[in-house]
Amino acid sequence: MVDPKHLREQARRCRGRSKTATEPDLIEQFRIWSVELADEADTVERRAVNGETHRSSGRRGLSRRLIAKKRRAGRGI
């Protein structure tokens, strides 16, 4: 299961990077990722409270793609 604390930490990092980035496209991308990661953390917590499991869906793959993009952006690729 995905840890909501980890997702919130990633969202916090994206918010921090959006404040230090100088290119408008990067600022916007980090802002989008921070919102999406925080939303995913909310979803994970809500499912945990409701006793649901994380369904294998397109969202899961989307999250992995976002994390990979974020890593590439952090390395300047």
C-alpha positions as CSV (number, residue, x, y, z in Angstrom):
1,M,0.0,0.0,0.0
2,V,1.1,3.5,-0.7
3,D,2.1,5.5,2.4
4,P,0.2,8.8,2.6
5,K,3.0,10.3,4.7
6,H,5.4,9.6,1.8
7,L,3.0,11.1,-0.7
8,R,2.6,14.3,1.5
9,E,6.4,14.6,1.8
10,Q,6.7,14.4,-2.0
11,A,4.0,17.0,-2.3
12,R,5.9,19.2,0.1
13,R,9.1,18.8,-1.9
14,C,7.3,19.8,-5.1
15,R,5.9,22.9,-3.4
16,G,9.4,23.9,-2.3
17,R,10.8,23.3,-5.7
18,S,8.0,25.3,-7.3
19,K,9.1,28.3,-5.1
20,T,12.8,28.0,-6.2
21,A,12.3,27.2,-9.9
22,T,12.9,30.0,-12.3
23,E,11.2,28.6,-15.5
24,P,7.5,29.1,-15.6
25,D,6.8,25.6,-17.1
26,L,8.7,24.0,-14.2
27,I,6.9,26.1,-11.6
28,E,3.6,25.0,-13.0
29,Q,4.6,21.4,-13.3
30,F,5.8,21.2,-9.7
31,R,2.6,22.9,-8.6
32,I,0.5,20.4,-10.5
33,W,2.4,17.5,-9.0
34,S,2.1,18.8,-5.5
35,V,-1.7,19.0,-5.8
36,E,-1.9,15.6,-7.4
37,L,0.3,14.0,-4.8
38,A,-1.7,15.6,-1.9
39,D,-4.9,14.4,-3.6
40,E,-3.5,10.8,-3.8
41,A,-2.6,10.9,-0.1
42,D,-6.1,12.0,0.7
43,T,-7.5,9.1,-1.4
44,V,-5.2,6.6,0.3
45,E,-6.2,7.8,3.8
46,R,-9.9,7.8,2.9
47,R,-9.6,4.2,1.6
48,A,-7.8,3.2,4.7
49,V,-10.5,4.6,6.9
50,N,-13.2,3.0,4.8
51,G,-11.4,-0.4,4.8
52,E,-10.9,-0.3,1.0
53,T,-7.8,-1.5,-0.8
54,H,-5.8,0.4,-3.4
55,R,-7.3,-0.8,-6.7
56,S,-5.0,-1.5,-9.5
57,S,-6.1,1.1,-12.0
58,G,-4.8,3.8,-14.3
59,R,-4.3,6.1,-11.4
60,R,-1.6,3.9,-10.0
61,G,0.3,3.9,-13.3
62,L,-0.3,7.6,-13.5
63,S,1.3,8.2,-10.1
64,R,4.4,6.2,-11.1
65,R,4.7,8.2,-14.3
66,L,4.4,11.4,-12.4
67,I,7.1,10.3,-9.9
68,A,9.4,9.4,-12.8
69,K,8.8,12.7,-14.5
70,K,9.5,14.5,-11.2
71,R,12.8,12.6,-10.8
72,R,13.9,13.5,-14.3
73,A,13.0,17.2,-13.7
74,G,15.0,17.2,-10.6
75,R,18.1,15.9,-12.5
76,G,17.6,18.5,-15.2
77,I,16.8,15.8,-17.9
